[in-house]
Structure formats: structure tokens, C-alpha cells
Amino acid sequence: AQPEYAIKLHFDQTKFPCSGQYVRARDGDSLSAELLADIALDKNPSESGTIISTGESLLLEFFSDEIVVARANCAGGFLAHVSIF
């Protein structure tokens, strides 16, 4: 986003049926930025499913181990929408 704007990310659906799969949202543009959400097998988005950055950057980190994905019952992912305001 441009300076003086923020980013709103809304998770519509998440499915991570196996351990080792996750999506994380960070408040900035690096892996060391503050963690806003950590969604995995036993973790869900906040009640509203909405995350808002404090600035112009929001980093999404998606991970699914190759060995985990090879198992037929471990297909997972997420559907999210983003807006700038």
C-alpha cells in the first residue's frame, strides 16, 4: 500500500488438515515483523477472520511441507480477500 494507508486482510476459509501446514500474517515486510496471525491445524483466525496492518505492509507466509502434501488427505489452503484503506 502507499504510505498513510493500511491493509485489511479477511480470511473467508482456511483448511489445514495436517500438522506442518500454516499461514502467518506479519505486520510489516519481513519475517521479523510482529506476528498478527498464526493459523494452523489447531489455530483459527480471530473471530472476525479480519487482520489489519498498522502500516503500508502486510506479509503472508504460507507453508506446507512437501512430505505432508504428498499424503492425499492433507490438501489444504486458504481463501482471503485484501483491501487498502
C-alpha positions as CSV (number, residue, x, y, z in Angstrom):
1,A,0.0,0.0,0.0
2,Q,1.0,3.6,-0.3
3,P,2.3,5.5,2.8
4,E,-0.5,6.6,5.2
5,Y,-2.6,3.6,4.2
6,A,-3.2,0.3,5.9
7,I,-4.1,-3.2,4.7
8,K,-7.1,-5.2,5.7
9,L,-7.0,-9.0,5.2
10,H,-10.1,-11.1,5.7
11,F,-9.9,-14.9,5.8
12,D,-13.0,-16.4,4.2
13,Q,-11.9,-20.0,4.6
14,T,-8.9,-21.9,6.0
15,K,-8.2,-25.6,5.8
16,F,-5.0,-27.0,7.2
17,P,-5.9,-30.7,8.0
18,C,-2.4,-31.8,8.9
19,S,0.4,-30.6,11.1
20,G,3.1,-28.7,9.3
21,Q,0.7,-26.6,7.3
22,Y,0.1,-22.9,8.2
23,V,-0.4,-19.4,7.1
24,R,1.0,-16.5,9.1
25,A,0.4,-12.7,8.7
26,R,3.0,-10.2,9.8
27,D,2.6,-6.5,10.4
28,G,5.4,-5.4,8.0
29,D,7.5,-6.5,5.1
30,S,9.9,-9.0,6.8
31,L,9.8,-12.3,8.7
32,S,10.9,-10.4,11.8
33,A,7.8,-8.2,11.8
34,E,5.2,-8.6,14.5
35,L,3.1,-11.7,14.1
36,L,-0.6,-10.8,13.7
37,A,-2.0,-14.3,13.0
38,D,-0.8,-17.8,13.1
39,I,-3.4,-20.1,11.5
40,A,-2.7,-23.9,11.6
41,L,-4.3,-27.2,12.4
42,D,-5.3,-26.3,15.9
43,K,-5.5,-22.5,15.4
44,N,-8.1,-20.4,13.7
45,P,-8.3,-16.8,12.6
46,S,-9.7,-14.3,15.0
47,E,-13.5,-14.5,15.5
48,S,-14.0,-11.9,12.7
49,G,-11.3,-13.5,10.5
50,T,-10.0,-10.0,9.8
51,I,-6.5,-8.7,10.2
52,I,-5.5,-5.1,9.9
53,S,-1.9,-3.8,9.5
54,T,-0.6,-0.8,11.3
55,G,1.1,0.5,8.1
56,E,1.5,0.0,4.4
57,S,2.9,-3.6,4.5
58,L,1.5,-7.0,5.4
59,L,3.5,-10.1,4.9
60,L,1.8,-13.5,4.3
61,E,3.8,-16.6,4.9
62,F,2.3,-19.9,3.7
63,F,3.9,-23.2,4.4
64,S,3.0,-26.8,3.5
65,D,5.8,-29.4,3.8
66,E,6.3,-31.5,0.7
67,I,6.1,-34.7,2.6
68,V,2.8,-33.6,4.2
69,V,1.3,-32.6,0.8
70,A,2.2,-36.0,-0.7
71,R,-0.4,-37.5,1.6
72,A,-3.8,-37.4,-0.2
73,N,-5.8,-36.3,2.9
74,C,-3.5,-33.3,3.6
75,A,-4.6,-31.0,0.8
76,G,-5.1,-27.6,2.4
77,G,-5.0,-23.9,1.8
78,F,-6.9,-20.6,2.4
79,L,-9.2,-18.1,0.7
80,A,-8.7,-14.5,1.7
81,H,-9.6,-11.0,0.4
82,V,-7.4,-7.9,0.9
83,S,-8.3,-4.2,0.7
84,I,-6.4,-1.0,1.2
85,F,-7.9,1.8,3.3
